[in-house]
Amino acid sequence: MIKFLDLQKINSQYEQELKEAANRVIDSGWYLMGKELETFEENYASFCGTKYALGVANGLDALRLIFKAYIELGLMKKGDEVVVPANTYIASVLAISDNDLIPVFVEPNSQTYNLDSNKIEAAVTSKTKAVLTVHLYGQNSVDQQMIDVCAKHNLKLVEDGAQSHGALWNGKASGNLGDAAGHSFYPGKNLGALGDAGAVTTNDKELTKTIEALRNYGSHKKYENIYQGLNSRLDEIQAAFLNVKLKYIQNDINARRLVANYYLANINNPEIALPQVLSEEGHVWHLFVIRTKKRVELQKHLVEKGIQTLIHYPIPPHRQKAYREYNSFNFPITEQIHAEVLSLPISAVMEEDEMVNVVREINNFNA
Ligand SMILES: *Cc1c(COP(=O)(O)O)cnc(C)c1O
């Protein structure tokens, strides 16, 4: 059986170091807001090239806290609009609506699956305050046109970097391409904790100070609350695990690129559309997503051959019950992507014979 993702195998590579890290935290008697977090924040800011990184409880909170902080700073208010790609994981949209901001869905580019910069300006109104761009599947989504539109209309550019740790654009890392970025370290992400974890990165000192308080009940000083904050702290034990795993993230990216390049070079079934790669350094292959009109049949064929695949994602946010108010909207490119995508197994611990097997079975597929 070729698993879609073998987390046990991924983390067992670092078993000794992870156990030492856990022991260190257990023995310290200090479990929140301590040295492990401080070290991780320094390490992760340095990895992204930003001045600041703040650990938070998860990736959704990272994004929520960015918008909440902009509201506290008086830069946004209830009812303001945020442009967001129509095809994304629901967390991107929740971060907006949870702050009583309005998501304005914009279609992606049909080849990269990322927000189409050509279509942003038409969606901008007097209420638009930000663009939340998602580096979907691990591919950078920022380009000069996006930056120019944001500058022209005075919009904050916020990155959803949940899937793109280490992706580069013009030599700069994901997380350092806009005004602020949210990152997720959910176990299955390229940089994964052994539980929930997330971070905000930015070069904005005011924003950092505000989020520092907001993640901890709105308080800088114990029992003095200046905002109605959240409890969204990154546990010491998770920070300790992340300090171990961050050391190996570049190996992980390199290994994923090997698998992706093998798939790109060898999958040649005319029923399958391969993902478009804008640049090698811009894609870290959180997911390797193909498209086919025969998804049901292909997925069934692969299961029969012992190959597990997943769909990211089967239902777009505007068609979810949670967003009934948008259910009647039509986004044909987004809907087609959701109807056709299929994610193949990819990870740093994939064996060569597994890659060969996946390609062979995809090329053998004949619906
Ligand atoms: C995983 C993910 C999130 C949310 O991260 P959590 O840590 O699970 O809260 C947000 N956006 C995207 C695109 C994601 O893939």
PDBQT file of the ligand as one rigid body, heavy atoms in Angstrom, charges set to zero:
ROOT
HETATM    1  C1  LIG A 401      -3.785  24.104   6.727  1.00  0.00    +0.000 C 
HETATM    2  C2  LIG A 401      -4.243  25.385   6.148  1.00  0.00    +0.000 A 
HETATM    3  C3  LIG A 401      -4.696  26.444   6.948  1.00  0.00    +0.000 A 
HETATM    4  C4  LIG A 401      -4.995  26.315   8.415  1.00  0.00    +0.000 C 
HETATM    5  O1  LIG A 401      -3.998  25.830   9.190  1.00  0.00    +0.000 OA
HETATM    6  P1  LIG A 401      -4.348  25.059  10.576  1.00  0.00    +0.000 P 
HETATM    7  O2  LIG A 401      -3.033  24.994  11.250  1.00  0.00    +0.000 OA
HETATM    8  O3  LIG A 401      -4.907  23.729  10.209  1.00  0.00    +0.000 OA
HETATM    9  O4  LIG A 401      -5.329  25.910  11.317  1.00  0.00    +0.000 OA
HETATM   10  C5  LIG A 401      -4.961  27.656   6.341  1.00  0.00    +0.000 A 
HETATM   11  N1  LIG A 401      -4.844  27.820   5.016  1.00  0.00    +0.000 NA
HETATM   12  C6  LIG A 401      -4.450  26.820   4.205  1.00  0.00    +0.000 A 
HETATM   13  C7  LIG A 401      -4.319  27.082   2.751  1.00  0.00    +0.000 C 
HETATM   14  C8  LIG A 401      -4.144  25.570   4.740  1.00  0.00    +0.000 A 
HETATM   15  O5  LIG A 401      -3.758  24.584   3.928  1.00  0.00    +0.000 OA
ENDROOT
TORSDOF 0
